[in-house]
Amino acid sequence: MAKGFDQHQEYLQQLSLLGKDLTRRSRASCELCTKSGISLSIYEVPPAPKEPQLDSVIYLCEPCISQLEKPKLIDPNHWRILSETVWSEVPAVQVMAVRLLRHLANNQAWAQKILEELYLEDELEAWIDKQGLQ
């Protein structure tokens, strides 16, 4: 059990080392809702790789993280910004934006419209399909 704990602690330490690069990439703004001047945390886009990688994490604010972790409590108005962030140059941001839009499209016509206008590379589509919102 101690070995697993130690490995997890090492993983978390490696993940935290990505903070400076994420701050630079995100310009200290939430990469999904674009809010700035608030506390941001590293969020691993599922499925997470065995080793932390900058390309598989995004910088998010607490309101975004809490809604991702509890999709039944999603506030659709919070996510209207996805019409912009879905076009991000960061694949991990695009993946989460599309997953959210697909979830929202069940009840939100604006989300369905964005998805209809979207073209995704096959590799990105495969990553999106690996896992949805819980």
CORCOR-V227634 format. One record per residue. N is the residue number from 1. SS is DSSP state (helix for helix, strand for strand, loop for the rest). OMEGA is omega as a letter, one per 40 degrees, with the letter a starting at -180 (* if undefined). D_CENTER is the distance of its C-alpha to the mean C-alpha in Angstrom with 2 decimals. Layout:
N SS OMEGA D_CENTER
N SS OMEGA D_CENTER
This chain:
1 loop a 30.39
2 helix i 30.55
3 helix i 29.44
4 helix i 26.17
5 helix i 25.64
6 helix i 26.43
7 helix i 24.07
8 helix i 21.20
9 helix i 22.26
10 helix i 22.44
11 helix i 18.92
12 helix i 17.65
13 helix i 19.93
14 helix i 18.66
15 helix a 15.05
16 helix i 16.41
17 loop i 18.20
18 loop a 15.11
19 helix a 15.05
20 helix i 17.51
21 helix i 15.88
22 helix i 12.51
23 helix i 14.74
24 helix a 16.60
25 helix a 13.88
26 helix a 12.20
27 loop i 15.77
28 loop i 15.06
29 strand i 12.97
30 loop a 9.68
31 loop i 7.58
32 loop a 6.76
33 loop i 10.20
34 loop i 12.05
35 loop i 14.15
36 strand i 16.08
37 loop i 18.67
38 loop i 16.73
39 loop a 15.66
40 strand i 12.27
41 strand i 10.99
42 strand i 9.31
43 strand i 6.47
44 strand i 7.09
45 loop a 5.45
46 loop e 8.59
47 loop a 11.27
48 loop i 11.50
49 loop a 14.40
50 loop i 17.58
51 loop i 17.39
52 loop i 14.55
53 loop i 13.66
54 helix a 12.22
55 helix a 10.96
56 helix i 8.82
57 strand i 7.10
58 strand a 5.49
59 strand a 7.68
60 strand i 7.34
61 strand a 10.50
62 helix i 12.06
63 helix i 12.33
64 helix a 8.66
65 helix a 8.34
66 helix i 11.69
67 helix i 11.05
68 helix a 8.25
69 helix i 10.89
70 loop a 13.67
71 helix i 13.10
72 helix a 16.85
73 helix a 16.65
74 loop i 14.29
75 loop a 16.01
76 helix a 15.96
77 helix i 17.26
78 helix a 14.35
79 helix i 12.25
80 loop i 15.05
81 loop i 13.49
82 helix i 11.28
83 helix i 14.61
84 helix a 14.10
85 helix i 10.48
86 loop i 10.62
87 loop i 13.22
88 loop i 11.37
89 loop a 13.08
90 loop a 10.10
91 helix a 9.51
92 helix i 6.12
93 helix i 5.16
94 helix a 7.74
95 helix a 6.85
96 helix i 4.19
97 helix a 6.84
98 helix i 9.53
99 helix i 8.86
100 helix i 9.03
101 helix i 11.95
102 helix i 13.63
103 helix a 13.63
104 helix a 14.98
105 loop i 17.39
106 loop a 19.59
107 loop a 20.83
108 loop a 19.81
109 helix a 21.78
110 helix i 19.84
111 helix i 16.64
112 helix a 18.98
113 helix i 20.54
114 helix a 17.43
115 helix i 16.79
116 helix a 20.48
117 loop a 20.36
118 loop i 17.54
119 loop a 18.52
120 loop i 16.36
121 loop a 17.75
122 helix a 18.69
123 helix i 16.71
124 helix i 13.37
125 helix i 14.67
126 helix i 15.58
127 helix i 12.18
128 helix a 10.82
129 helix a 14.02
130 helix a 13.86
131 loop i 12.07
132 loop i 11.28
133 loop a 10.53
134 loop * 13.23
